[in-house]
């Protein structure tokens, strides 16, 4: 919260939490998502990207879909990252991932 990330809702009845995907506060960051991912990888934390805005794929553009039609999907597609956080992890590993996120984001968040 302090870093401005939007966290997934704590819905323990509907999600098995096989992936944890916060939305980065790109509008407040001095780096982009790609640089965030690179800095996390430099700390030996694998970060992925899932769920791009599908209507922007070439196939869907050829069917007439355009940027701006689904702004919520576009925001999620631009700013989501998949962090390696899942139920079977040790507390120490969870702490290591969270510490790395904090170390990467703190210096690049406009306050």
Rosetta silent file (secondary structure, phi, psi, omega in degrees, C-alpha in Angstrom):
SEQUENCE: XXXXXXXXXXXXXXXXXXXXXXXXXXXXXXXXXXXXXXXXXXXXXXXXXXXXXXXXXXXXXXXXXXXXXXXXXXXXXXXXXXXXXXXXXXXXXXXXXXXXXXXXXXXXXXX
SCORE:     score description
SCORE:     0.000 S_00000001
   1 L     0.000  -47.030 -178.626    0.000    0.000    0.000 S_00000001
   2 L   -58.424  -31.537 -178.770    2.757    2.437    0.966 S_00000001
   3 L   -86.675   -5.809  177.074    4.391    1.912   -2.428 S_00000001
   4 L    87.213    7.202  177.715    1.155    2.552   -4.298 S_00000001
   5 L   -74.625  142.442  171.599    0.715   -0.924   -5.774 S_00000001
   6 E   -89.669  121.482 -177.914   -2.832   -2.175   -6.224 S_00000001
   7 L   -94.631  152.221  175.610   -3.004   -5.606   -4.639 S_00000001
   8 L   -62.178  150.976  177.400   -5.382   -8.382   -5.644 S_00000001
   9 L   -64.451  145.718  179.449   -8.442   -8.697   -3.383 S_00000001
  10 L   -80.682   75.770 -177.076   -8.030  -11.133   -0.500 S_00000001
  11 L  -107.027   85.080 -173.288  -10.632  -13.563   -1.825 S_00000001
  12 L   -77.538  -10.570  177.679   -9.633  -16.853   -0.254 S_00000001
  13 L   -89.187  -22.462 -174.536  -12.825  -18.631   -1.345 S_00000001
  14 L  -108.252  -17.323 -174.830  -12.428  -17.894   -5.068 S_00000001
  15 L  -119.895  141.897  173.621   -8.656  -17.946   -5.659 S_00000001
  16 L   -95.680    0.451  175.465   -6.054  -20.649   -5.203 S_00000001
  17 L    55.792   40.390  176.953   -3.323  -17.965   -5.335 S_00000001
  18 L   -74.834  -14.931  173.653   -1.170  -19.845   -7.828 S_00000001
  19 L  -141.230  147.266  176.601   -0.011  -16.403   -9.028 S_00000001
  20 E  -120.752  119.679 -170.885    0.221  -13.068   -7.229 S_00000001
  21 L  -130.392   89.684  172.762   -0.205  -10.071   -9.502 S_00000001
  22 L   -77.421  160.908  172.700   -0.104   -6.538   -8.158 S_00000001
  23 E   -98.752  124.575  178.897   -0.541   -3.554  -10.450 S_00000001
  24 L   -71.261  144.435  177.487    2.506   -1.294  -10.446 S_00000001
  25 L   -81.820   66.652 -172.789    1.853    2.422   -9.875 S_00000001
  26 H   -56.637  -31.194 -179.728    3.408    3.330  -13.238 S_00000001
  27 H   -68.693  -15.974  178.797    2.014    6.867  -13.103 S_00000001
  28 H  -109.884   -1.594 -175.787    4.146    7.498   -9.985 S_00000001
  29 E   -97.079  146.820  176.934    7.255    5.565  -11.036 S_00000001
  30 L   -92.393    1.632  174.033   10.332    7.004  -12.727 S_00000001
  31 L  -127.146  162.029  177.243   10.978    3.661  -14.439 S_00000001
  32 L   -91.754  178.229 -179.424    8.737    1.475  -16.575 S_00000001
  33 H   -61.435  -40.935 -179.908    7.572   -2.053  -16.000 S_00000001
  34 H   -59.367  -42.393  178.281   10.404   -3.505  -18.095 S_00000001
  35 H   -68.216  -38.219  175.246   13.029   -1.795  -15.956 S_00000001
  36 H   -56.990  -47.553 -179.633   11.232   -2.950  -12.790 S_00000001
  37 H   -61.883  -44.189  178.982   11.407   -6.526  -14.075 S_00000001
  38 H   -60.372  -42.267 -179.299   15.093   -6.161  -14.982 S_00000001
  39 H   -68.480  -35.654  176.121   15.929   -4.819  -11.516 S_00000001
  40 H   -66.747  -42.368  178.837   14.024   -7.643   -9.848 S_00000001
  41 H   -63.441  -34.463  176.502   15.852  -10.199  -11.995 S_00000001
  42 H   -63.629  -24.285  176.553   19.156   -8.585  -10.977 S_00000001
  43 L   -93.352   12.514  178.348   18.116   -9.443   -7.407 S_00000001
  44 L    66.260   33.396  175.848   17.501  -13.055   -8.513 S_00000001
  45 L  -115.978  114.333  177.811   13.709  -12.688   -8.354 S_00000001
  46 L   -74.218  130.280  179.624   11.885  -13.976  -11.407 S_00000001
  47 E  -127.144  136.559  179.658    9.003  -11.731  -12.448 S_00000001
  48 E  -116.712  174.960  174.997    6.531  -12.490  -15.197 S_00000001
  49 L  -129.953  123.636  176.760    3.868  -10.702  -17.177 S_00000001
  50 L  -125.592  163.030  171.900    0.464  -12.279  -17.697 S_00000001
  51 L    60.674   55.789  170.655   -2.832  -11.063  -19.055 S_00000001
  52 L   -66.888  161.973  178.739   -1.983   -8.475  -21.696 S_00000001
  53 L   -69.246  106.077 -172.153   -4.969   -6.651  -23.154 S_00000001
  54 H   -63.931  -29.704 -177.945   -6.069   -9.215  -25.726 S_00000001
  55 H   -67.759  -10.230  177.973   -8.029   -6.777  -27.873 S_00000001
  56 H   -94.554   -2.992  174.204   -4.684   -5.175  -28.789 S_00000001
  57 L   -65.443  151.601 -177.506   -3.285   -8.390  -30.315 S_00000001
  58 H   -54.102  -42.312 -179.241   -2.879   -8.251  -34.096 S_00000001
  59 H   -58.121  -47.530 -177.530   -5.663  -10.783  -34.648 S_00000001
  60 H   -72.526  -33.357  174.492   -8.202   -8.743  -32.708 S_00000001
  61 H   -61.857  -37.831  179.324   -7.039   -5.466  -34.254 S_00000001
  62 H   -66.402  -18.853  177.682   -7.710   -7.050  -37.650 S_00000001
  63 L   -93.486    3.012  175.294  -11.268   -7.638  -36.436 S_00000001
  64 L   104.644   -1.489  177.671  -11.703   -3.953  -35.620 S_00000001
  65 L   -73.503  143.598 -175.725  -10.771   -3.750  -31.958 S_00000001
  66 L  -135.490  158.017  174.241   -8.834   -0.595  -31.073 S_00000001
  67 L   -60.061  140.403  179.599   -6.881    0.936  -28.225 S_00000001
  68 L    98.678  -15.100 -179.178   -9.144    2.844  -25.863 S_00000001
  69 L   -72.592  -31.939 -177.096  -12.121    0.508  -26.142 S_00000001
  70 L  -132.636   75.521 -173.620  -11.345   -1.301  -22.895 S_00000001
  71 H   -61.178  -34.304  179.282   -9.366    1.088  -20.663 S_00000001
  72 H   -66.027  -43.624  177.852   -9.485   -1.137  -17.570 S_00000001
  73 H   -63.366  -37.987  179.886   -8.048   -4.092  -19.500 S_00000001
  74 H   -67.269  -39.870  177.708   -5.393   -1.816  -20.989 S_00000001
  75 H   -62.539  -46.294  179.469   -4.371   -0.506  -17.547 S_00000001
  76 H   -63.201  -44.031  179.745   -4.070   -4.050  -16.210 S_00000001
  77 H   -60.618  -34.560 -179.776   -2.188   -5.163  -19.320 S_00000001
  78 H   -78.261  -35.921 -165.465    0.298   -2.303  -18.936 S_00000001
  79 H  -113.748   -3.716 -178.971    0.905   -2.419  -15.214 S_00000001
  80 E   -80.442  144.344  170.374    0.504   -5.983  -13.967 S_00000001
  81 L  -133.891  150.163  177.208    3.455   -8.110  -12.936 S_00000001
  82 E  -104.687  114.614  179.318    3.434  -11.673  -11.665 S_00000001
  83 E   -93.301  148.131  179.501    5.516  -12.080   -8.530 S_00000001
  84 L   -78.398   71.947  177.241    6.752  -15.484   -7.377 S_00000001
  85 L  -127.132  122.969 -177.856    4.489  -15.631   -4.324 S_00000001
  86 L  -155.337  162.056 -170.250    2.392  -18.720   -3.711 S_00000001
  87 L   -57.225  -31.919 -175.321    1.133  -20.749   -0.736 S_00000001
  88 L   -79.921   -3.118 -178.474    3.904  -23.376   -0.663 S_00000001
  89 L   -72.244  151.522  173.186    6.691  -20.815   -0.220 S_00000001
  90 L   -74.657  157.289  176.823    8.552  -20.474    3.043 S_00000001
  91 H   -59.611  -36.666 -179.974    8.075  -17.277    5.010 S_00000001
  92 H   -63.757  -40.395  178.320   11.746  -16.466    4.400 S_00000001
  93 H   -68.189  -39.981  176.263   11.282  -16.680    0.625 S_00000001
  94 H   -60.268  -45.645  179.091    8.154  -14.515    0.783 S_00000001
  95 H   -60.312  -39.155 -179.716   10.097  -11.959    2.832 S_00000001
  96 H   -64.323  -42.274  178.353   12.935  -12.001    0.285 S_00000001
  97 H   -65.059  -46.852 -178.966   10.542  -11.260   -2.606 S_00000001
  98 H   -63.115  -39.642  177.627    8.769   -8.510   -0.662 S_00000001
  99 H   -63.268  -41.828  178.918   12.081   -6.951    0.368 S_00000001
 100 H   -63.544  -42.800  177.307   13.260   -6.923   -3.253 S_00000001
 101 H   -58.999  -46.024  179.621   10.030   -5.224   -4.396 S_00000001
 102 H   -61.355  -45.444 -179.653   10.494   -2.595   -1.706 S_00000001
 103 H   -64.045  -34.221  179.381   14.159   -2.031   -2.601 S_00000001
 104 H   -76.657  -43.306 -173.454   13.308   -1.619   -6.287 S_00000001
 105 H   -79.861  -39.065 -175.530   10.246    0.594   -5.848 S_00000001
 106 H   -49.921  -48.455 -177.472   11.224    2.908   -2.978 S_00000001
 107 L   -72.745  -13.194 -173.353   13.846    4.865   -4.954 S_00000001
 108 L  -113.474    7.866  178.592   11.659    5.200   -8.064 S_00000001
 109 E   -95.240  124.551  175.270    8.315    6.279   -6.571 S_00000001
 110 L   -72.848  129.753 -178.406    7.540    9.977   -6.855 S_00000001
 111 L  -106.603    0.000    0.000    6.342   11.199   -3.485 S_00000001
